[in-house]
Amino acid sequence: MQKRYDIVIYDSERKPFMLVECKAQTVPITDKTVSQATAYNLTLNAKYILLTNGVTTIILRKTSQGYIQQKTIPHLK
């Protein structure tokens, strides 16, 4: 089964910069939601993941060690 991403933002080199996963307001952002998004990113390999349900937003930056939560949305250069 092929994954259909909600939103993918590409950088100027046409590489995936950010994967955005949008959930309904009634769907909480949990560890399971984060694990699902990071699994989707295994093939996409975006530098950032943004998860939101319109109430809660989590931004993650990919590192060689895994993911680190960010406080702000990064700027696309």
A tleap script that builds the chain and sets N, CA, C and O, in Angstrom:
source leaprc.protein.ff14SB
mol = sequence {
  NMET GLN LYS ARG TYR ASP ILE VAL ILE TYR
  ASP SER GLU ARG LYS PRO PHE MET LEU VAL
  GLU CYS LYS ALA GLN THR VAL PRO ILE THR
  ASP LYS THR VAL SER GLN ALA THR ALA TYR
  ASN LEU THR LEU ASN ALA LYS TYR ILE LEU
  LEU THR ASN GLY VAL THR THR ILE ILE LEU
  ARG LYS THR SER GLN GLY TYR ILE GLN GLN
  LYS THR ILE PRO HIE LEU CLYS
}
set mol.1.N position { 0.845 -1.190 0.000 }
set mol.1.CA position { 0.000 0.000 0.000 }
set mol.1.C position { 0.888 1.251 0.000 }
set mol.1.O position { 1.814 1.364 0.803 }
set mol.2.N position { 0.602 2.162 -0.886 }
set mol.2.CA position { 1.371 3.390 -1.001 }
set mol.2.C position { 0.807 4.456 -0.067 }
set mol.2.O position { -0.407 4.652 0.002 }
set mol.3.N position { 1.697 5.145 0.655 }
set mol.3.CA position { 1.279 6.221 1.571 }
set mol.3.C position { 0.995 7.473 0.775 }
set mol.3.O position { 1.768 7.860 -0.101 }
set mol.4.N position { -0.124 8.102 1.090 }
set mol.4.CA position { -0.471 9.395 0.508 }
set mol.4.C position { -0.294 10.424 1.607 }
set mol.4.O position { -1.044 10.452 2.582 }
set mol.5.N position { 0.712 11.271 1.433 }
set mol.5.CA position { 1.029 12.275 2.446 }
set mol.5.C position { -0.010 13.387 2.419 }
set mol.5.O position { -0.555 13.706 1.362 }
set mol.6.N position { -0.287 13.981 3.587 }
set mol.6.CA position { -1.213 15.111 3.636 }
set mol.6.C position { -0.609 16.308 2.910 }
set mol.6.O position { -1.208 16.842 1.976 }
set mol.7.N position { 0.579 16.726 3.341 }
set mol.7.CA position { 1.268 17.858 2.716 }
set mol.7.C position { 2.772 17.585 2.759 }
set mol.7.O position { 3.295 17.135 3.779 }
set mol.8.N position { 3.456 17.854 1.663 }
set mol.8.CA position { 4.913 17.796 1.630 }
set mol.8.C position { 5.400 19.139 1.094 }
set mol.8.O position { 4.956 19.597 0.042 }
set mol.9.N position { 6.315 19.760 1.828 }
set mol.9.CA position { 6.918 21.025 1.407 }
set mol.9.C position { 8.335 20.706 0.946 }
set mol.9.O position { 9.108 20.069 1.661 }
set mol.10.N position { 8.660 21.159 -0.263 }
set mol.10.CA position { 9.972 20.900 -0.839 }
set mol.10.C position { 10.843 22.147 -0.779 }
set mol.10.O position { 10.340 23.269 -0.830 }
set mol.11.N position { 12.165 21.941 -0.669 }
set mol.11.CA position { 13.087 23.073 -0.668 }
set mol.11.C position { 13.422 23.474 -2.107 }
set mol.11.O position { 12.880 22.908 -3.056 }
set mol.12.N position { 14.307 24.441 -2.260 }
set mol.12.CA position { 14.636 24.947 -3.590 }
set mol.12.C position { 15.373 23.921 -4.455 }
set mol.12.O position { 15.446 24.074 -5.675 }
set mol.13.N position { 15.907 22.894 -3.835 }
set mol.13.CA position { 16.567 21.814 -4.570 }
set mol.13.C position { 15.620 20.651 -4.857 }
set mol.13.O position { 16.037 19.590 -5.322 }
set mol.14.N position { 14.343 20.873 -4.572 }
set mol.14.CA position { 13.282 19.881 -4.773 }
set mol.14.C position { 13.451 18.644 -3.902 }
set mol.14.O position { 13.066 17.539 -4.284 }
set mol.15.N position { 14.035 18.852 -2.719 }
set mol.15.CA position { 14.147 17.781 -1.734 }
set mol.15.C position { 13.075 18.001 -0.675 }
set mol.15.O position { 12.757 19.146 -0.354 }
set mol.16.N position { 12.509 16.927 -0.125 }
set mol.16.CA position { 11.483 17.095 0.908 }
set mol.16.C position { 12.039 17.848 2.119 }
set mol.16.O position { 13.014 17.415 2.733 }
set mol.17.N position { 11.420 18.960 2.452 }
set mol.17.CA position { 11.832 19.789 3.582 }
set mol.17.C position { 10.985 19.468 4.812 }
set mol.17.O position { 11.506 19.311 5.916 }
set mol.18.N position { 9.662 19.374 4.602 }
set mol.18.CA position { 8.766 19.131 5.735 }
set mol.18.C position { 7.592 18.252 5.323 }
set mol.18.O position { 6.957 18.465 4.290 }
set mol.19.N position { 7.327 17.266 6.158 }
set mol.19.CA position { 6.139 16.434 6.043 }
set mol.19.C position { 5.121 16.979 7.034 }
set mol.19.O position { 5.424 17.110 8.220 }
set mol.20.N position { 3.928 17.294 6.568 }
set mol.20.CA position { 2.862 17.802 7.435 }
set mol.20.C position { 1.760 16.753 7.487 }
set mol.20.O position { 1.225 16.350 6.455 }
set mol.21.N position { 1.432 16.323 8.678 }
set mol.21.CA position { 0.341 15.374 8.892 }
set mol.21.C position { -0.776 16.071 9.643 }
set mol.21.O position { -0.575 16.569 10.751 }
set mol.22.N position { -1.948 16.105 9.039 }
set mol.22.CA position { -3.110 16.792 9.607 }
set mol.22.C position { -4.117 15.765 10.120 }
set mol.22.O position { -4.516 14.849 9.402 }
set mol.23.N position { -4.508 15.938 11.351 }
set mol.23.CA position { -5.498 15.067 11.977 }
set mol.23.C position { -6.752 15.879 12.303 }
set mol.23.O position { -6.704 17.107 12.372 }
set mol.24.N position { -7.857 15.193 12.499 }
set mol.24.CA position { -9.090 15.862 12.930 }
set mol.24.C position { -8.902 16.389 14.351 }
set mol.24.O position { -8.084 15.870 15.111 }
set mol.25.N position { -9.668 17.425 14.701 }
set mol.25.CA position { -9.564 18.008 16.049 }
set mol.25.C position { -9.841 16.984 17.139 }
set mol.25.O position { -9.342 17.117 18.257 }
set mol.26.N position { -10.617 15.982 16.828 }
set mol.26.CA position { -10.975 14.962 17.819 }
set mol.26.C position { -9.894 13.894 17.979 }
set mol.26.O position { -9.983 13.048 18.868 }
set mol.27.N position { -8.873 13.933 17.116 }
set mol.27.CA position { -7.786 12.950 17.188 }
set mol.27.C position { -6.616 13.577 17.944 }
set mol.27.O position { -5.997 14.521 17.455 }
set mol.28.N position { -6.312 13.059 19.130 }
set mol.28.CA position { -5.196 13.629 19.899 }
set mol.28.C position { -3.856 13.291 19.256 }
set mol.28.O position { -3.703 12.251 18.615 }
set mol.29.N position { -2.893 14.183 19.438 }
set mol.29.CA position { -1.527 13.930 18.989 }
set mol.29.C position { -0.827 13.164 20.116 }
set mol.29.O position { -0.509 13.730 21.162 }
set mol.30.N position { -0.597 11.891 19.888 }
set mol.30.CA position { -0.024 11.001 20.906 }
set mol.30.C position { 1.290 10.404 20.398 }
set mol.30.O position { 1.713 10.678 19.275 }
set mol.31.N position { 1.921 9.596 21.225 }
set mol.31.CA position { 3.131 8.890 20.801 }
set mol.31.C position { 2.846 8.021 19.581 }
set mol.31.O position { 3.697 7.880 18.702 }
set mol.32.N position { 1.663 7.444 19.527 }
set mol.32.CA position { 1.280 6.609 18.384 }
set mol.32.C position { 1.217 7.445 17.108 }
set mol.32.O position { 1.669 6.999 16.054 }
set mol.33.N position { 0.665 8.640 17.194 }
set mol.33.CA position { 0.576 9.547 16.048 }
set mol.33.C position { 1.966 9.947 15.575 }
set mol.33.O position { 2.240 9.976 14.375 }
set mol.34.N position { 2.842 10.255 16.528 }
set mol.34.CA position { 4.222 10.629 16.207 }
set mol.34.C position { 4.934 9.453 15.545 }
set mol.34.O position { 5.630 9.643 14.547 }
set mol.35.N position { 4.776 8.257 16.073 }
set mol.35.CA position { 5.406 7.064 15.495 }
set mol.35.C position { 4.924 6.816 14.074 }
set mol.35.O position { 5.708 6.431 13.207 }
set mol.36.N position { 3.648 7.035 13.835 }
set mol.36.CA position { 3.082 6.866 12.497 }
set mol.36.C position { 3.736 7.847 11.523 }
set mol.36.O position { 4.114 7.459 10.417 }
set mol.37.N position { 3.869 9.095 11.917 }
set mol.37.CA position { 4.451 10.114 11.042 }
set mol.37.C position { 5.934 9.838 10.782 }
set mol.37.O position { 6.402 9.997 9.655 }
set mol.38.N position { 6.668 9.432 11.802 }
set mol.38.CA position { 8.088 9.145 11.594 }
set mol.38.C position { 8.270 7.911 10.696 }
set mol.38.O position { 9.238 7.830 9.940 }
set mol.39.N position { 7.350 6.969 10.780 }
set mol.39.CA position { 7.400 5.803 9.889 }
set mol.39.C position { 7.145 6.238 8.443 }
set mol.39.O position { 7.810 5.757 7.525 }
set mol.40.N position { 6.191 7.141 8.238 }
set mol.40.CA position { 5.929 7.671 6.892 }
set mol.40.C position { 7.177 8.353 6.336 }
set mol.40.O position { 7.442 8.309 5.135 }
set mol.41.N position { 7.928 8.977 7.219 }
set mol.41.CA position { 9.088 9.751 6.783 }
set mol.41.C position { 10.310 8.877 6.469 }
set mol.41.O position { 11.318 9.392 5.984 }
set mol.42.N position { 10.241 7.590 6.731 }
set mol.42.CA position { 11.366 6.710 6.425 }
set mol.42.C position { 11.705 6.743 4.941 }
set mol.42.O position { 12.882 6.753 4.580 }
set mol.43.N position { 10.711 6.758 4.089 }
set mol.43.CA position { 10.966 6.787 2.646 }
set mol.43.C position { 11.055 8.218 2.114 }
set mol.43.O position { 11.802 8.479 1.171 }
set mol.44.N position { 10.308 9.137 2.702 }
set mol.44.CA position { 10.317 10.523 2.231 }
set mol.44.C position { 11.605 11.235 2.635 }
set mol.44.O position { 12.196 11.968 1.842 }
set mol.45.N position { 12.031 11.010 3.878 }
set mol.45.CA position { 13.271 11.565 4.415 }
set mol.45.C position { 13.273 13.096 4.484 }
set mol.45.O position { 14.272 13.733 4.150 }
set mol.46.N position { 12.162 13.676 4.913 }
set mol.46.CA position { 12.088 15.124 5.102 }
set mol.46.C position { 12.858 15.520 6.353 }
set mol.46.O position { 12.961 14.743 7.302 }
set mol.47.N position { 13.397 16.729 6.347 }
set mol.47.CA position { 14.185 17.231 7.479 }
set mol.47.C position { 13.301 17.508 8.697 }
set mol.47.O position { 13.750 17.389 9.837 }
set mol.48.N position { 12.038 17.881 8.446 }
set mol.48.CA position { 11.103 18.224 9.530 }
set mol.48.C position { 9.779 17.499 9.349 }
set mol.48.O position { 9.379 17.162 8.234 }
set mol.49.N position { 9.106 17.267 10.478 }
set mol.49.CA position { 7.737 16.750 10.491 }
set mol.49.C position { 6.903 17.693 11.337 }
set mol.49.O position { 7.307 18.067 12.438 }
set mol.50.N position { 5.756 18.074 10.836 }
set mol.50.CA position { 4.802 18.881 11.602 }
set mol.50.C position { 3.522 18.074 11.707 }
set mol.50.O position { 2.948 17.671 10.695 }
set mol.51.N position { 3.074 17.837 12.934 }
set mol.51.CA position { 1.815 17.135 13.202 }
set mol.51.C position { 0.846 18.120 13.832 }
set mol.51.O position { 1.209 18.846 14.757 }
set mol.52.N position { -0.375 18.151 13.341 }
set mol.52.CA position { -1.358 19.054 13.939 }
set mol.52.C position { -2.762 18.468 13.860 }
set mol.52.O position { -3.105 17.726 12.939 }
set mol.53.N position { -3.556 18.828 14.858 }
set mol.53.CA position { -4.982 18.522 14.827 }
set mol.53.C position { -5.779 19.827 14.928 }
set mol.53.O position { -6.982 19.808 15.188 }
set mol.54.N position { -5.106 20.946 14.720 }
set mol.54.CA position { -5.756 22.253 14.807 }
set mol.54.C position { -5.750 22.816 16.215 }
set mol.54.O position { -5.947 24.017 16.404 }
set mol.55.N position { -5.527 21.972 17.199 }
set mol.55.CA position { -5.476 22.394 18.602 }
set mol.55.C position { -4.037 22.274 19.108 }
set mol.55.O position { -3.497 23.193 19.724 }
set mol.56.N position { -3.444 21.133 18.835 }
set mol.56.CA position { -2.072 20.846 19.234 }
set mol.56.C position { -1.213 20.706 17.982 }
set mol.56.O position { -1.613 20.072 17.006 }
set mol.57.N position { -0.027 21.310 18.028 }
set mol.57.CA position { 0.922 21.180 16.924 }
set mol.57.C position { 2.272 20.779 17.488 }
set mol.57.O position { 2.756 21.366 18.456 }
set mol.58.N position { 2.875 19.772 16.872 }
set mol.58.CA position { 4.199 19.303 17.259 }
set mol.58.C position { 5.096 19.380 16.032 }
set mol.58.O position { 4.719 18.954 14.940 }
set mol.59.N position { 6.290 19.933 16.233 }
set mol.59.CA position { 7.272 20.049 15.155 }
set mol.59.C position { 8.491 19.237 15.561 }
set mol.59.O position { 9.013 19.394 16.664 }
set mol.60.N position { 8.938 18.372 14.665 }
set mol.60.CA position { 10.092 17.523 14.928 }
set mol.60.C position { 11.157 17.766 13.868 }
set mol.60.O position { 10.845 17.921 12.688 }
set mol.61.N position { 12.415 17.799 14.293 }
set mol.61.CA position { 13.549 17.916 13.371 }
set mol.61.C position { 14.298 16.590 13.369 }
set mol.61.O position { 14.632 16.048 14.423 }
set mol.62.N position { 14.554 16.078 12.173 }
set mol.62.CA position { 15.258 14.811 12.035 }
set mol.62.C position { 16.756 15.023 12.249 }
set mol.62.O position { 17.348 15.959 11.713 }
set mol.63.N position { 17.358 14.129 13.046 }
set mol.63.CA position { 18.802 14.143 13.276 }
set mol.63.C position { 19.333 12.740 12.985 }
set mol.63.O position { 18.558 11.831 12.688 }
set mol.64.N position { 20.617 12.569 13.069 }
set mol.64.CA position { 21.197 11.243 12.871 }
set mol.64.C position { 20.835 10.293 14.012 }
set mol.64.O position { 20.957 9.076 13.877 }
set mol.65.N position { 20.394 10.853 15.128 }
set mol.65.CA position { 20.041 10.069 16.312 }
set mol.65.C position { 18.542 9.790 16.428 }
set mol.65.O position { 18.127 8.991 17.268 }
set mol.66.N position { 17.734 10.436 15.600 }
set mol.66.CA position { 16.273 10.309 15.677 }
set mol.66.C position { 15.620 11.652 15.414 }
set mol.66.O position { 15.943 12.327 14.436 }
set mol.67.N position { 14.697 12.042 16.292 }
set mol.67.CA position { 13.976 13.311 16.138 }
set mol.67.C position { 14.058 14.136 17.412 }
set mol.67.O position { 14.055 13.602 18.522 }
set mol.68.N position { 14.131 15.452 17.226 }
set mol.68.CA position { 14.147 16.392 18.343 }
set mol.68.C position { 12.973 17.344 18.163 }
set mol.68.O position { 12.775 17.893 17.079 }
set mol.69.N position { 12.192 17.541 19.231 }
set mol.69.CA position { 11.058 18.453 19.150 }
set mol.69.C position { 11.545 19.899 19.087 }
set mol.69.O position { 12.462 20.289 19.810 }
set mol.70.N position { 10.919 20.689 18.212 }
set mol.70.CA position { 11.237 22.090 18.006 }
set mol.70.C position { 10.126 22.960 18.571 }
set mol.70.O position { 8.982 22.518 18.676 }
set mol.71.N position { 10.450 24.182 18.931 }
set mol.71.CA position { 9.438 25.103 19.471 }
set mol.71.C position { 8.815 25.977 18.393 }
set mol.71.O position { 7.700 26.473 18.556 }
set mol.72.N position { 9.540 26.165 17.286 }
set mol.72.CA position { 9.037 27.033 16.219 }
set mol.72.C position { 9.122 26.330 14.874 }
set mol.72.O position { 9.877 25.374 14.694 }
set mol.73.N position { 8.333 26.825 13.943 }
set mol.73.CA position { 8.370 26.308 12.579 }
set mol.73.C position { 9.617 26.850 11.891 }
set mol.73.O position { 9.855 28.058 11.899 }
set mol.74.N position { 10.411 25.967 11.296 }
set mol.74.CA position { 11.637 26.435 10.658 }
set mol.74.C position { 11.343 27.211 9.371 }
set mol.74.O position { 10.308 27.014 8.734 }
set mol.75.N position { 12.272 28.093 9.005 }
set mol.75.CA position { 12.146 28.848 7.765 }
set mol.75.C position { 12.685 28.036 6.612 }
set mol.75.O position { 13.728 27.391 6.726 }
set mol.76.N position { 11.986 28.068 5.521 }
set mol.76.CA position { 12.430 27.392 4.300 }
set mol.76.C position { 13.380 28.327 3.574 }
set mol.76.O position { 13.035 29.474 3.291 }
set mol.77.N position { 14.563 27.845 3.276 }
set mol.77.CA position { 15.571 28.682 2.606 }
set mol.77.C position { 15.661 28.333 1.143 }
set mol.77.O position { 16.453 28.930 0.414 }
savepdb mol mol.pdb
quit
